Amino acid sequence: MPYVNIRITRGATSDQKETIIRGVTQLLVDVLDKNPATTVVVIDEVDTDNWGIGGETVTKRQQQATV
């Protein structure tokens, strides 16, 4: 029974998350011949204040990109 945990910053829509779950499940079926009925995909959403890249938060990076 495969278990896949995906972490993303907040902001994805329900439709986007459903597409990710379907796509990852299908990938495991296609590549590893796994049973989709027993494949678990979990999406954890993290606030951008709690996600850092290059020593700064994603929130700050996003703010700088819009300036």
PDB file with SEQRES, HELIX, SHEET and CRYST1 records, atoms N, CA, C and O in Angstrom:
SEQRES   1 A   67  MET PRO TYR VAL ASN ILE ARG ILE THR ARG GLY ALA THR          
SEQRES   2 A   67  SER ASP GLN LYS GLU THR ILE ILE ARG GLY VAL THR GLN          
SEQRES   3 A   67  LEU LEU VAL ASP VAL LEU ASP LYS ASN PRO ALA THR THR          
SEQRES   4 A   67  VAL VAL VAL ILE ASP GLU VAL ASP THR ASP ASN TRP GLY          
SEQRES   5 A   67  ILE GLY GLY GLU THR VAL THR LYS ARG GLN GLN GLN ALA          
SEQRES   6 A   67  THR VAL                                                      
HELIX    1 AA1 SER A   14  LEU A   32  1                                  19    
HELIX    2 AA2 PRO A   36  THR A   38  5                                   3    
HELIX    3 AA3 THR A   48  ASN A   50  5                                   3    
HELIX    4 AA4 VAL A   58  THR A   66  1                                   9    
SHEET    1 AA1 2 TYR A   3  THR A   9  0                                        
SHEET    2 AA1 2 VAL A  40  VAL A  46  1                                        
CRYST1    1.000    1.000    1.000  90.00  90.00  90.00 P 1           1          
ATOM      1  N   MET A   1       0.843  -1.171   0.000  1.00  0.00           N  
ATOM      2  CA  MET A   1       0.000   0.000   0.000  1.00  0.00           C  
ATOM      3  C   MET A   1       0.892   1.239   0.000  1.00  0.00           C  
ATOM      4  O   MET A   1       1.460   1.575   1.040  1.00  0.00           O  
ATOM      5  N   PRO A   2       1.033   1.922  -1.121  1.00  0.00           N  
ATOM      6  CA  PRO A   2       1.854   3.126  -1.175  1.00  0.00           C  
ATOM      7  C   PRO A   2       1.227   4.276  -0.388  1.00  0.00           C  
ATOM      8  O   PRO A   2       0.009   4.446  -0.360  1.00  0.00           O  
ATOM      9  N   TYR A   3       2.085   5.042   0.239  1.00  0.00           N  
ATOM     10  CA  TYR A   3       1.672   6.247   0.958  1.00  0.00           C  
ATOM     11  C   TYR A   3       2.553   7.382   0.450  1.00  0.00           C  
ATOM     12  O   TYR A   3       3.776   7.326   0.577  1.00  0.00           O  
ATOM     13  N   VAL A   4       1.937   8.408  -0.124  1.00  0.00           N  
ATOM     14  CA  VAL A   4       2.669   9.545  -0.665  1.00  0.00           C  
ATOM     15  C   VAL A   4       2.243  10.785   0.105  1.00  0.00           C  
ATOM     16  O   VAL A   4       1.051  11.064   0.234  1.00  0.00           O  
ATOM     17  N   ASN A   5       3.223  11.533   0.620  1.00  0.00           N  
ATOM     18  CA  ASN A   5       2.946  12.773   1.348  1.00  0.00           C  
ATOM     19  C   ASN A   5       3.530  13.931   0.549  1.00  0.00           C  
ATOM     20  O   ASN A   5       4.725  13.959   0.255  1.00  0.00           O  
ATOM     21  N   ILE A   6       2.678  14.875   0.208  1.00  0.00           N  
ATOM     22  CA  ILE A   6       3.088  16.033  -0.579  1.00  0.00           C  
ATOM     23  C   ILE A   6       2.889  17.277   0.275  1.00  0.00           C  
ATOM     24  O   ILE A   6       1.824  17.468   0.862  1.00  0.00           O  
ATOM     25  N   ARG A   7       3.902  18.115   0.344  1.00  0.00           N  
ATOM     26  CA  ARG A   7       3.801  19.368   1.090  1.00  0.00           C  
ATOM     27  C   ARG A   7       3.891  20.530   0.112  1.00  0.00           C  
ATOM     28  O   ARG A   7       4.810  20.619  -0.702  1.00  0.00           O  
ATOM     29  N   ILE A   8       2.905  21.416   0.220  1.00  0.00           N  
ATOM     30  CA  ILE A   8       2.866  22.596  -0.629  1.00  0.00           C  
ATOM     31  C   ILE A   8       2.509  23.798   0.228  1.00  0.00           C  
ATOM     32  O   ILE A   8       1.958  23.650   1.319  1.00  0.00           O  
ATOM     33  N   THR A   9       2.828  24.997  -0.273  1.00  0.00           N  
ATOM     34  CA  THR A   9       2.374  26.190   0.430  1.00  0.00           C  
ATOM     35  C   THR A   9       0.885  26.371   0.155  1.00  0.00           C  
ATOM     36  O   THR A   9       0.367  25.923  -0.868  1.00  0.00           O  
ATOM     37  N   ARG A  10       0.215  27.033   1.082  1.00  0.00           N  
ATOM     38  CA  ARG A  10      -1.232  27.260   0.938  1.00  0.00           C  
ATOM     39  C   ARG A  10      -1.539  28.012  -0.340  1.00  0.00           C  
ATOM     40  O   ARG A  10      -0.735  28.808  -0.826  1.00  0.00           O  
ATOM     41  N   GLY A  11      -2.719  27.743  -0.873  1.00  0.00           N  
ATOM     42  CA  GLY A  11      -3.171  28.485  -2.030  1.00  0.00           C  
ATOM     43  C   GLY A  11      -3.732  27.632  -3.151  1.00  0.00           C  
ATOM     44  O   GLY A  11      -4.395  28.153  -4.048  1.00  0.00           O  
ATOM     45  N   ALA A  12      -3.481  26.343  -3.120  1.00  0.00           N  
ATOM     46  CA  ALA A  12      -4.024  25.475  -4.164  1.00  0.00           C  
ATOM     47  C   ALA A  12      -5.531  25.327  -3.960  1.00  0.00           C  
ATOM     48  O   ALA A  12      -6.017  25.257  -2.831  1.00  0.00           O  
ATOM     49  N   THR A  13      -6.248  25.282  -5.063  1.00  0.00           N  
ATOM     50  CA  THR A  13      -7.698  25.092  -4.993  1.00  0.00           C  
ATOM     51  C   THR A  13      -8.020  23.620  -4.754  1.00  0.00           C  
ATOM     52  O   THR A  13      -7.157  22.753  -4.895  1.00  0.00           O  
ATOM     53  N   SER A  14      -9.253  23.353  -4.396  1.00  0.00           N  
ATOM     54  CA  SER A  14      -9.699  21.961  -4.216  1.00  0.00           C  
ATOM     55  C   SER A  14      -9.546  21.183  -5.518  1.00  0.00           C  
ATOM     56  O   SER A  14      -9.130  20.024  -5.506  1.00  0.00           O  
ATOM     57  N   ASP A  15      -9.879  21.816  -6.641  1.00  0.00           N  
ATOM     58  CA  ASP A  15      -9.736  21.149  -7.941  1.00  0.00           C  
ATOM     59  C   ASP A  15      -8.279  20.816  -8.234  1.00  0.00           C  
ATOM     60  O   ASP A  15      -7.982  19.734  -8.742  1.00  0.00           O  
ATOM     61  N   GLN A  16      -7.365  21.734  -7.920  1.00  0.00           N  
ATOM     62  CA  GLN A  16      -5.947  21.471  -8.146  1.00  0.00           C  
ATOM     63  C   GLN A  16      -5.461  20.318  -7.282  1.00  0.00           C  
ATOM     64  O   GLN A  16      -4.699  19.469  -7.744  1.00  0.00           O  
ATOM     65  N   LYS A  17      -5.902  20.286  -6.026  1.00  0.00           N  
ATOM     66  CA  LYS A  17      -5.487  19.195  -5.139  1.00  0.00           C  
ATOM     67  C   LYS A  17      -6.054  17.859  -5.611  1.00  0.00           C  
ATOM     68  O   LYS A  17      -5.369  16.839  -5.542  1.00  0.00           O  
ATOM     69  N   GLU A  18      -7.285  17.855  -6.084  1.00  0.00           N  
ATOM     70  CA  GLU A  18      -7.863  16.620  -6.628  1.00  0.00           C  
ATOM     71  C   GLU A  18      -7.062  16.141  -7.833  1.00  0.00           C  
ATOM     72  O   GLU A  18      -6.827  14.943  -7.994  1.00  0.00           O  
ATOM     73  N   THR A  19      -6.642  17.085  -8.681  1.00  0.00           N  
ATOM     74  CA  THR A  19      -5.844  16.738  -9.855  1.00  0.00           C  
ATOM     75  C   THR A  19      -4.496  16.148  -9.447  1.00  0.00           C  
ATOM     76  O   THR A  19      -4.034  15.178 -10.048  1.00  0.00           O  
ATOM     77  N   ILE A  20      -3.867  16.730  -8.429  1.00  0.00           N  
ATOM     78  CA  ILE A  20      -2.598  16.192  -7.919  1.00  0.00           C  
ATOM     79  C   ILE A  20      -2.791  14.775  -7.406  1.00  0.00           C  
ATOM     80  O   ILE A  20      -2.009  13.883  -7.735  1.00  0.00           O  
ATOM     81  N   ILE A  21      -3.818  14.564  -6.611  1.00  0.00           N  
ATOM     82  CA  ILE A  21      -4.070  13.237  -6.035  1.00  0.00           C  
ATOM     83  C   ILE A  21      -4.318  12.207  -7.132  1.00  0.00           C  
ATOM     84  O   ILE A  21      -3.764  11.108  -7.093  1.00  0.00           O  
ATOM     85  N   ARG A  22      -5.149  12.562  -8.109  1.00  0.00           N  
ATOM     86  CA  ARG A  22      -5.411  11.646  -9.227  1.00  0.00           C  
ATOM     87  C   ARG A  22      -4.130  11.358 -10.004  1.00  0.00           C  
ATOM     88  O   ARG A  22      -3.845  10.209 -10.343  1.00  0.00           O  
ATOM     89  N   GLY A  23      -3.364  12.406 -10.283  1.00  0.00           N  
ATOM     90  CA  GLY A  23      -2.149  12.242 -11.080  1.00  0.00           C  
ATOM     91  C   GLY A  23      -1.089  11.407 -10.399  1.00  0.00           C  
ATOM     92  O   GLY A  23      -0.462  10.558 -11.032  1.00  0.00           O  
ATOM     93  N   VAL A  24      -0.883  11.638  -9.115  1.00  0.00           N  
ATOM     94  CA  VAL A  24       0.121  10.865  -8.368  1.00  0.00           C  
ATOM     95  C   VAL A  24      -0.318   9.400  -8.270  1.00  0.00           C  
ATOM     96  O   VAL A  24       0.495   8.489  -8.422  1.00  0.00           O  
ATOM     97  N   THR A  25      -1.589   9.191  -8.020  1.00  0.00           N  
ATOM     98  CA  THR A  25      -2.104   7.819  -7.961  1.00  0.00           C  
ATOM     99  C   THR A  25      -1.880   7.121  -9.291  1.00  0.00           C  
ATOM    100  O   THR A  25      -1.406   5.986  -9.324  1.00  0.00           O  
ATOM    101  N   GLN A  26      -2.215   7.788 -10.389  1.00  0.00           N  
ATOM    102  CA  GLN A  26      -2.046   7.183 -11.714  1.00  0.00           C  
ATOM    103  C   GLN A  26      -0.578   6.931 -12.022  1.00  0.00           C  
ATOM    104  O   GLN A  26      -0.244   5.924 -12.647  1.00  0.00           O  
ATOM    105  N   LEU A  27       0.305   7.830 -11.594  1.00  0.00           N  
ATOM    106  CA  LEU A  27       1.739   7.632 -11.791  1.00  0.00           C  
ATOM    107  C   LEU A  27       2.213   6.344 -11.120  1.00  0.00           C  
ATOM    108  O   LEU A  27       2.986   5.585 -11.705  1.00  0.00           O  
ATOM    109  N   LEU A  28       1.749   6.099  -9.894  1.00  0.00           N  
ATOM    110  CA  LEU A  28       2.147   4.874  -9.192  1.00  0.00           C  
ATOM    111  C   LEU A  28       1.560   3.636  -9.855  1.00  0.00           C  
ATOM    112  O   LEU A  28       2.184   2.574  -9.849  1.00  0.00           O  
ATOM    113  N   VAL A  29       0.376   3.762 -10.422  1.00  0.00           N  
ATOM    114  CA  VAL A  29      -0.211   2.652 -11.180  1.00  0.00           C  
ATOM    115  C   VAL A  29       0.635   2.369 -12.420  1.00  0.00           C  
ATOM    116  O   VAL A  29       0.991   1.223 -12.695  1.00  0.00           O  
ATOM    117  N   ASP A  30       0.952   3.434 -13.166  1.00  0.00           N  
ATOM    118  CA  ASP A  30       1.683   3.279 -14.433  1.00  0.00           C  
ATOM    119  C   ASP A  30       3.123   2.807 -14.247  1.00  0.00           C  
ATOM    120  O   ASP A  30       3.596   1.949 -14.992  1.00  0.00           O  
ATOM    121  N   VAL A  31       3.816   3.360 -13.265  1.00  0.00           N  
ATOM    122  CA  VAL A  31       5.250   3.082 -13.110  1.00  0.00           C  
ATOM    123  C   VAL A  31       5.514   1.854 -12.244  1.00  0.00           C  
ATOM    124  O   VAL A  31       6.387   1.044 -12.556  1.00  0.00           O  
ATOM    125  N   LEU A  32       4.759   1.720 -11.159  1.00  0.00           N  
ATOM    126  CA  LEU A  32       5.032   0.637 -10.207  1.00  0.00           C  
ATOM    127  C   LEU A  32       3.960  -0.444 -10.171  1.00  0.00           C  
ATOM    128  O   LEU A  32       4.037  -1.381  -9.377  1.00  0.00           O  
ATOM    129  N   ASP A  33       2.961  -0.307 -11.035  1.00  0.00           N  
ATOM    130  CA  ASP A  33       1.856  -1.280 -11.097  1.00  0.00           C  
ATOM    131  C   ASP A  33       1.138  -1.425  -9.753  1.00  0.00           C  
ATOM    132  O   ASP A  33       0.751  -2.527  -9.366  1.00  0.00           O  
ATOM    133  N   LYS A  34       0.964  -0.301  -9.044  1.00  0.00           N  
ATOM    134  CA  LYS A  34       0.291  -0.317  -7.744  1.00  0.00           C  
ATOM    135  C   LYS A  34      -1.220  -0.266  -7.917  1.00  0.00           C  
ATOM    136  O   LYS A  34      -1.729   0.232  -8.922  1.00  0.00           O  
ATOM    137  N   ASN A  35      -1.916  -0.780  -6.940  1.00  0.00           N  
ATOM    138  CA  ASN A  35      -3.377  -0.789  -6.945  1.00  0.00           C  
ATOM    139  C   ASN A  35      -3.873   0.595  -6.510  1.00  0.00           C  
ATOM    140  O   ASN A  35      -3.567   1.032  -5.400  1.00  0.00           O  
ATOM    141  N   PRO A  36      -4.623   1.280  -7.352  1.00  0.00           N  
ATOM    142  CA  PRO A  36      -5.091   2.611  -6.973  1.00  0.00           C  
ATOM    143  C   PRO A  36      -6.023   2.596  -5.764  1.00  0.00           C  
ATOM    144  O   PRO A  36      -6.118   3.590  -5.045  1.00  0.00           O  
ATOM    145  N   ALA A  37      -6.701   1.496  -5.538  1.00  0.00           N  
ATOM    146  CA  ALA A  37      -7.628   1.397  -4.412  1.00  0.00           C  
ATOM    147  C   ALA A  37      -6.920   1.399  -3.063  1.00  0.00           C  
ATOM    148  O   ALA A  37      -7.528   1.698  -2.036  1.00  0.00           O  
ATOM    149  N   THR A  38      -5.631   1.063  -3.071  1.00  0.00           N  
ATOM    150  CA  THR A  38      -4.884   1.030  -1.813  1.00  0.00           C  
ATOM    151  C   THR A  38      -3.761   2.066  -1.773  1.00  0.00           C  
ATOM    152  O   THR A  38      -2.903   2.023  -0.892  1.00  0.00           O  
ATOM    153  N   THR A  39      -3.770   2.987  -2.722  1.00  0.00           N  
ATOM    154  CA  THR A  39      -2.765   4.043  -2.775  1.00  0.00           C  
ATOM    155  C   THR A  39      -3.278   5.264  -2.023  1.00  0.00           C  
ATOM    156  O   THR A  39      -4.360   5.774  -2.314  1.00  0.00           O  
ATOM    157  N   VAL A  40      -2.502   5.722  -1.066  1.00  0.00           N  
ATOM    158  CA  VAL A  40      -2.886   6.864  -0.230  1.00  0.00           C  
ATOM    159  C   VAL A  40      -2.021   8.060  -0.611  1.00  0.00           C  
ATOM    160  O   VAL A  40      -0.796   7.958  -0.670  1.00  0.00           O  
ATOM    161  N   VAL A  41      -2.675   9.199  -0.871  1.00  0.00           N  
ATOM    162  CA  VAL A  41      -1.967  10.445  -1.162  1.00  0.00           C  
ATOM    163  C   VAL A  41      -2.471  11.496  -0.177  1.00  0.00           C  
ATOM    164  O   VAL A  41      -3.674  11.740  -0.084  1.00  0.00           O  
ATOM    165  N   VAL A  42      -1.553  12.113   0.554  1.00  0.00           N  
ATOM    166  CA  VAL A  42      -1.895  13.142   1.537  1.00  0.00           C  
ATOM    167  C   VAL A  42      -1.204  14.431   1.124  1.00  0.00           C  
ATOM    168  O   VAL A  42      -0.010  14.444   0.826  1.00  0.00           O  
ATOM    169  N   ILE A  43      -1.977  15.522   1.112  1.00  0.00           N  
ATOM    170  CA  ILE A  43      -1.414  16.839   0.818  1.00  0.00           C  
ATOM    171  C   ILE A  43      -1.436  17.657   2.102  1.00  0.00           C  
ATOM    172  O   ILE A  43      -2.496  17.890   2.682  1.00  0.00           O  
ATOM    173  N   ASP A  44      -0.263  18.086   2.538  1.00  0.00           N  
ATOM    174  CA  ASP A  44      -0.141  18.984   3.686  1.00  0.00           C  
ATOM    175  C   ASP A  44       0.107  20.384   3.151  1.00  0.00           C  
ATOM    176  O   ASP A  44       1.010  20.598   2.342  1.00  0.00           O  
ATOM    177  N   GLU A  45      -0.697  21.331   3.605  1.00  0.00           N  
ATOM    178  CA  GLU A  45      -0.499  22.717   3.209  1.00  0.00           C  
ATOM    179  C   GLU A  45       0.185  23.473   4.339  1.00  0.00           C  
ATOM    180  O   GLU A  45      -0.210  23.372   5.501  1.00  0.00           O  
ATOM    181  N   VAL A  46       1.209  24.227   3.982  1.00  0.00           N  
ATOM    182  CA  VAL A  46       2.010  24.957   4.953  1.00  0.00           C  
ATOM    183  C   VAL A  46       1.852  26.452   4.683  1.00  0.00           C  
ATOM    184  O   VAL A  46       1.934  26.893   3.536  1.00  0.00           O  
ATOM    185  N   ASP A  47       1.625  27.228   5.740  1.00  0.00           N  
ATOM    186  CA  ASP A  47       1.575  28.677   5.577  1.00  0.00           C  
ATOM    187  C   ASP A  47       2.905  29.171   5.027  1.00  0.00           C  
ATOM    188  O   ASP A  47       3.962  28.641   5.372  1.00  0.00           O  
ATOM    189  N   THR A  48       2.850  30.181   4.174  1.00  0.00           N  
ATOM    190  CA  THR A  48       4.077  30.691   3.565  1.00  0.00           C  
ATOM    191  C   THR A  48       5.014  31.308   4.598  1.00  0.00           C  
ATOM    192  O   THR A  48       6.213  31.421   4.346  1.00  0.00           O  
ATOM    193  N   ASP A  49       4.489  31.709   5.757  1.00  0.00           N  
ATOM    194  CA  ASP A  49       5.348  32.197   6.844  1.00  0.00           C  
ATOM    195  C   ASP A  49       6.169  31.069   7.458  1.00  0.00           C  
ATOM    196  O   ASP A  49       7.182  31.324   8.109  1.00  0.00           O  
ATOM    197  N   ASN A  50       5.743  29.830   7.255  1.00  0.00           N  
ATOM    198  CA  ASN A  50       6.398  28.667   7.850  1.00  0.00           C  
ATOM    199  C   ASN A  50       7.235  27.887   6.845  1.00  0.00           C  
ATOM    200  O   ASN A  50       7.656  26.767   7.133  1.00  0.00           O  
ATOM    201  N   TRP A  51       7.483  28.460   5.672  1.00  0.00           N  
ATOM    202  CA  TRP A  51       8.240  27.793   4.630  1.00  0.00           C  
ATOM    203  C   TRP A  51       9.354  28.735   4.202  1.00  0.00           C  
ATOM    204  O   TRP A  51       9.089  29.861   3.782  1.00  0.00           O  
ATOM    205  N   GLY A  52      10.577  28.291   4.304  1.00  0.00           N  
ATOM    206  CA  GLY A  52      11.705  29.155   3.966  1.00  0.00           C  
ATOM    207  C   GLY A  52      12.522  28.623   2.819  1.00  0.00           C  
ATOM    208  O   GLY A  52      12.703  27.415   2.664  1.00  0.00           O  
ATOM    209  N   ILE A  53      13.016  29.553   2.011  1.00  0.00           N  
ATOM    210  CA  ILE A  53      13.908  29.230   0.896  1.00  0.00           C  
ATOM    211  C   ILE A  53      15.028  30.264   0.903  1.00  0.00           C  
ATOM    212  O   ILE A  53      14.763  31.465   0.943  1.00  0.00           O  
ATOM    213  N   GLY A  54      16.235  29.821   0.866  1.00  0.00           N  
ATOM    214  CA  GLY A  54      17.352  30.747   0.794  1.00  0.00           C  
ATOM    215  C   GLY A  54      17.443  31.691   1.983  1.00  0.00           C  
ATOM    216  O   GLY A  54      17.916  32.819   1.842  1.00  0.00           O  
ATOM    217  N   GLY A  55      17.000  31.249   3.141  1.00  0.00           N  
ATOM    218  CA  GLY A  55      17.126  32.047   4.353  1.00  0.00           C  
ATOM    219  C   GLY A  55      16.003  33.032   4.600  1.00  0.00           C  
ATOM    220  O   GLY A  55      16.074  33.827   5.537  1.00  0.00           O  
ATOM    221  N   GLU A  56      14.956  32.994   3.769  1.00  0.00           N  
ATOM    222  CA  GLU A  56      13.821  33.885   4.025  1.00  0.00           C  
ATOM    223  C   GLU A  56      12.513  33.143   3.761  1.00  0.00           C  
ATOM    224  O   GLU A  56      12.482  32.130   3.062  1.00  0.00           O  
ATOM    225  N   THR A  57      11.437  33.672   4.334  1.00  0.00           N  
ATOM    226  CA  THR A  57      10.144  33.007   4.174  1.00  0.00           C  
ATOM    227  C   THR A  57       9.615  33.187   2.759  1.00  0.00           C  
ATOM    228  O   THR A  57       9.978  34.128   2.054  1.00  0.00           O  
ATOM    229  N   VAL A  58       8.759  32.270   2.368  1.00  0.00           N  
ATOM    230  CA  VAL A  58       8.106  32.376   1.064  1.00  0.00           C  
ATOM    231  C   VAL A  58       7.248  33.637   1.019  1.00  0.00           C  
ATOM    232  O   VAL A  58       7.137  34.273  -0.029  1.00  0.00           O  
ATOM    233  N   THR A  59       6.642  34.003   2.146  1.00  0.00           N  
ATOM    234  CA  THR A  59       5.846  35.226   2.209  1.00  0.00           C  
ATOM    235  C   THR A  59       6.683  36.421   1.782  1.00  0.00           C  
ATOM    236  O   THR A  59       6.242  37.229   0.964  1.00  0.00           O  
ATOM    237  N   LYS A  60       7.878  36.539   2.324  1.00  0.00           N  
ATOM    238  CA  LYS A  60       8.754  37.669   1.998  1.00  0.00           C  
ATOM    239  C   LYS A  60       9.186  37.619   0.539  1.00  0.00           C  
ATOM    240  O   LYS A  60       9.215  38.648  -0.136  1.00  0.00           O  
ATOM    241  N   ARG A  61       9.518  36.439   0.053  1.00  0.00           N  
ATOM    242  CA  ARG A  61       9.928  36.291  -1.337  1.00  0.00           C  
ATOM    243  C   ARG A  61       8.808  36.690  -2.293  1.00  0.00           C  
ATOM    244  O   ARG A  61       9.051  37.327  -3.318  1.00  0.00           O  
ATOM    245  N   GLN A  62       7.572  36.306  -1.946  1.00  0.00           N  
ATOM    246  CA  GLN A  62       6.430  36.666  -2.772  1.00  0.00           C  
ATOM    247  C   GLN A  62       6.201  38.173  -2.770  1.00  0.00           C  
ATOM    248  O   GLN A  62       5.877  38.763  -3.800  1.00  0.00           O  
ATOM    249  N   GLN A  63       6.370  38.782  -1.611  1.00  0.00           N  
ATOM    250  CA  GLN A  63       6.195  40.230  -1.512  1.00  0.00           C  
ATOM    251  C   GLN A  63       7.242  40.952  -2.356  1.00  0.00           C  
ATOM    252  O   GLN A  63       6.930  41.941  -3.019  1.00  0.00           O  
ATOM    253  N   GLN A  64       8.465  40.469  -2.335  1.00  0.00           N  
ATOM    254  CA  GLN A  64       9.545  41.097  -3.098  1.00  0.00           C  
ATOM    255  C   GLN A  64       9.323  40.934  -4.604  1.00  0.00           C  
ATOM    256  O   GLN A  64       9.718  41.789  -5.396  1.00  0.00           O  
ATOM    257  N   ALA A  65       8.690  39.832  -4.984  1.00  0.00           N  
ATOM    258  CA  ALA A  65       8.453  39.563  -6.400  1.00  0.00           C  
ATOM    259  C   ALA A  65       7.385  40.494  -6.976  1.00  0.00           C  
ATOM    260  O   ALA A  65       7.368  40.745  -8.181  1.00  0.00           O  
ATOM    261  N   THR A  66       6.498  41.004  -6.125  1.00  0.00           N  
ATOM    262  CA  THR A  66       5.426  41.862  -6.611  1.00  0.00           C  
ATOM    263  C   THR A  66       5.800  43.332  -6.592  1.00  0.00           C  
ATOM    264  O   THR A  66       5.052  44.177  -7.084  1.00  0.00           O  
ATOM    265  N   VAL A  67       6.960  43.635  -6.022  1.00  0.00           N  
ATOM    266  CA  VAL A  67       7.382  45.037  -5.940  1.00  0.00           C  
ATOM    267  C   VAL A  67       8.057  45.481  -7.211  1.00  0.00           C  
ATOM    268  O   VAL A  67       8.476  46.634  -7.317  1.00  0.00           O  
TER     269      VAL A  67                                                      
END                                                                             
